[in-house]
Every structure is written in structure tokens, then in C-alpha cells.
């Protein structure tokens, strides 16, 4: 019959998912496509991002900053000397490209802001920009708060919300805007206790897709596998990514001043301008999209891949054929289902969570072509064309934005 037998109950549910997509979403493996940590893409999306080189402004190396006892738990190298090590060079963090400093504990790679009078810190640094920006994206961290884990006999207050520094935008017309950098809001320490995450920033390690078939190191993690996207916020050592809104995105920012207001340091590692109008690390709820491919799918099931820069692709799949009448009448009913791909179909489904300013990329691994869709456009009730509108027939549309789960029961009179 031209298709293989699979007798598992899971495969049956996957087949039903062709008619009821929400079942399929929970069970099918994803075609990986999440913006995480790593080098820049082959072609930087200069329409949205402008990474800023801070090389001339770096004040300190990890060895200047000095050893920290809590840093010894960050990595095997840090366990030896207590130095904090952060990512270096061209990195994509939470989908945002940054140009970080050089690698090595003796090389200057950080701007350390503090009111202390040390040779390797600065109270203020002014960075020329001469560009428009919707958001100022920072990759940074602060020192640990000793009051977070005090001895049992000490009564102290955590420094949550401590004002550490300011971001001052100086516009071409002479006006200014000031935004604060606060502990546990825009910035946090390289490692955190459970429940001590930030309110206005995210750890640089991107979330990842979760599958019901993922291995568990222990049974305590079974609940996490019920989710489509798994949280990586407690990965260490962490840089904290915050996006500070520019209230005047149509004005040219002449310079950006980073100014310390506390003795406790803020360590700035990277700076990138984002020209969108929506907060880049703030993701919308999980949404199901249907992509119309440029040509029918024949044979190669893995030819098409889906990526998103500011978000996580939780699931992708091609529909399979399911005939309920013949399945019910089958002599092997109840043992599973035969999976038959729909040959010649042009639909690819993707479930993802992403920023409203994200770009979805559809890639053809056979021909080496790619199609970019800007999700900031309103997709409600209509199809969206790729940036290159000459791409014949390629479209994307939202199928499910406000998903509702129903509990049902199958009654078999036989």
C-alpha cells in the first residue's frame, strides 16, 4: 500500500492529529528551530538589529573583577580560580545578536559601572550611536546579593529593586530620557536561587522545545514534559538580557550614557539596538500557524524547516491521512494506526511562541532557498506574504491564537 505499519497507540494519536491538530502538537517531535546561544546567522538581519562594538569602552577583565566564592559553582574552570566567565565574540542571545568582548580572563571584555574608586571601574561611559532605536538591548550581570542567603540568625533585607545604574538616551534635538537599571529587574547575578529570577530581564540561554519522548534524569521532571516549551532560565553562568524601551523611537539617539548610581557594580557585556516597536524578549502565547509551501511535498518529509529569531518553535509537522471509517472497521482496531503521509500536500504546520517583532524563516534544504515572514504584521483572518513578495504561492496564516482545550471521551459501541 506504499506506507509502513506502526502499531503503537502514540502513532494512532499522531494520525488523529492530522484532523485535530492540538493532539498532534503534544506528541510529534519538533523540527528544531529556536533562537538560542551561538554565533550570528550567516546574514545579520540589519533591518531590525544593530550590534554596537563596546571594545573601546571596556574597563575590566574577569581577573580585574576578581574571584567570587559563588562563581566556583558556575563551571569547572571557575571552580579552580573563582573567576566569572561569560560568552565572547559574536553571539546570538535570546535571538538578539550581540558583539561581546574577547575570550580570556586576562582580557578586557566588560564595562564595569560603579561609584567605587577602582582603576578597572567607571562611573559613567558615553557611547556614540547616531541612530534610531525602538529598544536598547543590554547583556549584563551584577554581583551576588549577600542578603539573599543569610545565616539563620541574621535578619536582613534582600536588595530586590536596588537602583544600580541609569541608561540615559541623549537625542539629537538635545532632549534626554532616563531609564533605571535595578537589581532583579533589568539585571541579575550570574547564578540565581530558585524563585529569584528577574522581573524585567531574561537569562541569555533560550528556552527549548519539549517532547513527551524526552528522557528524564529523574521522575520529578514528568510535569515539565507536559509543556511545549521548557524554561532554561536557571542555566549558569547567565548574562541577563533586557530591552529598555525608547519612548521616542522616531528620534535619532545621538549618544547613550551608562551611569552608575551605586557602589555595587553592574557589568555590561553587550549592547544592541532594536528598531522594532515591540519588546523583543517578550513572547506571545503559543500559536499555531499554517504555512503554504511553494510547491507540493513529494517524498522528502524533512525538506522544509522552520526557524524564528525572537522565539521558540515548539512543533512542526506535515499532515498525515486518517480515514476514521476504515480504521473502525479494521481487523486490527485498537492496536494502533497506519500512518500514510499525504503526498502532494502543500501545508506545513508550526506551533511557536515568539515576540510580535519576530521573523519566521521557512527554509528549503533541497534548493537552499529561504523565505522570511515578519510576524509583526496583523495576521488575523488573512494570509501573510514573505518579504520577497515574488515568492509564488508561499503564505502563512494563524489557525489558533486563543486555544481552548477540551476533555473528551471516545465511546466504542463494539
N, C-alpha and C positions, 0 to 999 in steps of 0.2 A: 504493500500500500504506500510505500515511499516514506514512512515515518517509523520511528522507533517506539518500542514499548517501555513504559515506565510504570511500575505497579505501586508506587508509593502514594500514600494519602496526601502528602505535601504537593506532589505533582498534580494531583486532582484539583487541589485548591488553586494552584497556579493556573491551571487551564480555565477554571471558572473565572479567574481574574480577567480573562480576555473580555468577558461580558460584564463583570463587576470589578472595575479597576482597583478599588480600595483593598480587596482581598489580595490581589497580586502584589500590591505595594509592600505589604508586610512580609512577603515571603521570597520575592525574587532577588537574586544578587544584583548589586549595582554595577554599572559600568563606571569605574572610578572617575570622579570629576569634581574635586574640591580644591579650592584655593587655600593652600596651607603655607608651609615654610619652604623656601628654596630660592634659587636664582630667579632673575627676571625672566619673563617669557621672551621668545625669540623677537617679537616686535612689541615694544612697550606701548601701551595704549595712551599715547600722548594727548588724545582728545580729553582724557579725564585726569591724568596724573602728571605731576612734575616733581620728581625726587630732587631734593636740594643737597648739594655737597657741603657738608659741615667740616671738611678737612682743615680749613684754615681757622676754625674756631675751637677745635678740640683742645681741652686743657689738661686731660689726665689719662693715664693708662690704668689698667686694673691693679698693677703693683703700686701706683701712686695712691689709689683709693685705699689700698691696704687690705690685709686679711680680715675675715669675719668668721667667727666660730660657726655661725649658722650656714655660711657658704660651704662648709665642708660636706654638707649633705646634698649639694647640687650635682656633683659629678665626681668621677674617680680622680680626675686631675685636681679639682678643687679640694678634694679630701686630703691631698698632700700639702697644699700651701695655703688654703683658705681664701684664695682669690676668686672673685666673681668673674666668670667668663660669659660673654654674650656673643651673639651671632655677628658675623663680619661680612664686609663686601656687599654685593648686590643681593638683596633678599626680598622675597615677597611674603609679607606677614599679614594674615587675615585678608589676603587678596590685594593689599596695598604695596606697591614697590617702594623700597627704601634703599638708600645708598649709605650703608653703615661704614664704620671705620675699619682699619686693618686688623688682622688677627694677630694675637700675641699679647702676653701680659705686660710686656715692656713698651708697647707702642701706644701712643695717644689715640684713643678712639672714642672718648666721651667728653661731653660738655658738662662739667660738674658745677651746678649752681648752688651757692651757699653764701651766707654772710660771714662765715668764718674767714680768718686771715691766713689761709694756707696758700702756698705757691701754686698748687695744682687746681685751685678752685677759682671761680669768677663770680662776682655779684651780679654782673649783667653782661649780656652779649647781644649785639645788634647785627642782624643778618639781612643783607640787601636782597629784595625779591623783585620788585617792579613788575608784578603780575597780579591778575585777578585770581581769586580763590573763593570757593564756597565753604571749604573746611581746611583747617590747619591740622594735619595728622602728625602726631608725635609718637615715637617709640622710645620708652623711657622706663626708669625704675627709681625707687627711693630706698633708703636704708631701712632695715627692720625696726619695728617699734618694740622697744624692750618692755613696754607695758602690756603687750598682747598676751604674753605668757608669764605673768609674775609668779613669784613663790606664793604658796597658800596663805602665808601670814602677812602679806602685804596688800594694802588697799590702794590701788592706783587706777587711774582712768586711761583707757586707750586713747590714742591720738587720732581717732577717726575724724576726718574732716579738717585736719590741721592744714592751715594755709602755708604752703611751702614756697610757691613762686607765682609769678604772673606772666601771661602771654599778652604782649602789647602790640596791637596792629597799628602801624603808622601809615595813614593813607596819603595818597599823592596830593590831596587838597589840604593837607595839614591837620586833619582831624585824627582822633585816636579811638580805639576800642580796647578795653582791658578785660581779660578773662582769667580767673584763678586756676592754679593747679593745686589740688588738695589731696592729701593722703587718703587712700581707699576710695577716691572718686576718680580723678583723671590719672592717677598713678598708684602703684602699689609696690611691695617688696618682691625680690626675685623668687621667693617661695612663700606660700601662704598656708595658714591653718585652715582646716575645713570650716566653711561658712564665713571666711574672711575675704571673700572676693571683692572686687571693686564695683562701685555703683555706676560709674561713667566711663569705664575702660575695660578692655578685654585682654587676656593673656595672648601672646602672639601665636601660640600653637592653635591652628584652626581646628574646629570641630570636624568629625568624620562621619561617614555613613555607617549605620549599624545594621547587622543582618541577624536573623534568628539562628543562622547556622554558625555564627561566630563562636570560637572556643572560649570557655570561661576558665580563668585561673582558679576560681572557687565559686560555689553556688550562690554566694551573696550578690553576684552580678546579674542574676537572671532578670531582674526588673529592668535593668538598663537596655537589655536586648529587645524589649517591647517598643523602644523608641526608634524612630527612623534616623535620627542624628544623635551622636554621642558627644558629650562635653569633654573637652581637653583642657579646661581652664586651670587645672591643678598641676599641669606639667611644669617642671622646673629644669633649669633656670628660665624665668619668664621675663620678657620685656612686655610692657603694658602699652597697648595701642589705644590712643584716644583721638577723637576727631572733634576739634574745637570749632564751633560754628562761627563764621564771619557774618555779622548782621548786615553787612553791605557788600554782597558778592559782586555787584556791578562796578565797584570802585577798585582802582589799582592799589594794591598794598605795596607801598614803597619799601618799607623795611619792617622786619619783625624783631621785637626786642623780648628776650627771655630774661626775667629779672627775679633774683632770689629775694624772699622776704623772711627767711628763717635760717637759723644755724644748721638745721637738719637738711641734708643735701637732697637735691633732685638731680639725677643723672640722665641727660638727654643723649640718646644714641643715634636717632634718625629723625628727619623732617621731610614730609612730602605734602605738596599742595594738591587738593582735590577740587575740581571745578564743578562738580555736581551740586545739586540743591538738596539732596537727601543724605543723612548721616551714613557714611559708607560701612561702618561695622554694625549698624543696627539692621537686623534681618527681619523680614516679614514672616508671617506664619507659613508653614509648609503648604505648597501649592502644586497642583497637578497641571502640567502643560501637555498639549498635543502638538507635535511637530510634523508638518507635512514635508516629506523628503523631496529632493529634486527629481528623483526617479524611483521606480518600484524596487522593492527589496527582492532579490532573487539569489538564493543560496547563501551568501555571506552574511551571517547574522551579526557579526561583530564589526562590520564595515563602518558603522556610524557611531561616533562618540559624542558625548555632551559634557561641556565644562561650563563653569560660571566663575567669574573672577571674585566677586564680593558675595560669597555664599557657599553652600554645600549642596551638591547633587546627591540626594538620598537614594533614588532608584531610577533606572531607565529600563525599558523593555519594549520589545516588539510584540504585538498581539498574536495569540495562537487561536486556532479554530476549536470551537466547542459546540457539539450538537447534543443538546440535552435529551432529545427523544431516543436517539440511537444509544446513548450512554445508559439510559434507564433500562432499555431492552437488551443490553449486552449480557452475555453469559458470565462475564467476569465483573458484573456490577458490584461495587463495594470494595473492590481490591485496588482501585486506582483509576487512572485515565490515560489514554493515549494522547500524546502531545503532537499536534500537527501544525507546524508554522504556516501562516497564511502567506503563500507565495504571491508575489506581485503587489503586496500591500505597500502603501506609501506613508503609513503613520508610525511614528516613534513617540513613545510616552516618556515623560520625565517628571519626577516629583522632586522639588527642590525648595530650599529656604534661602532667601537672598535679600540683599538690600534693594530698595527701589531704584538705586542708581547703578545696579549691576548690569553686566553684559553677559549674555549667554552665547556660547560658541558651539556651533554644530560643525563637526569635522568629518570629512570623508577620507578615511585612511587608505582607500584604494587609489583615489586620484590626487590626494594631497590638497584638496580644496577645503576651505572653511568659510562659514557664514556667521556673521555677528548680529545679534539681536539686542537692542538697547531696551532693557525692561522698564526703564523709567517712563516709557510711554504707556498711556492708559490702554489696557488690553480688554477692558470689559466689553463683552459682546462682539468682538471683532478680531480679525486676524492681523498679525504684525508682520511686515516685510523685513528682511535683513537690511543692514546699512547699504549694501550694494543691491539696490532695487532691481538690477538687471538679472538677478538670480531667478531663473524661471521656475515658478511654482513653489518655491520654498517659503513656508509660512510657519507661524507659531501662534497658538491661542491658549487661553486659560480654560480648563474644563472644570476645575474645582478650586475655589478660593475659600469658601466658607464650608468646610467639610463637616458632615454630620454622620456619626457612627450609629448604626442600628444593630440591635441584637436580634438575630433570627433563629428559627428552628426548622430543620428540614424534616418533614413527616413523610415516610415512605409507607404507603398502604400495603405494599407487598411484604 
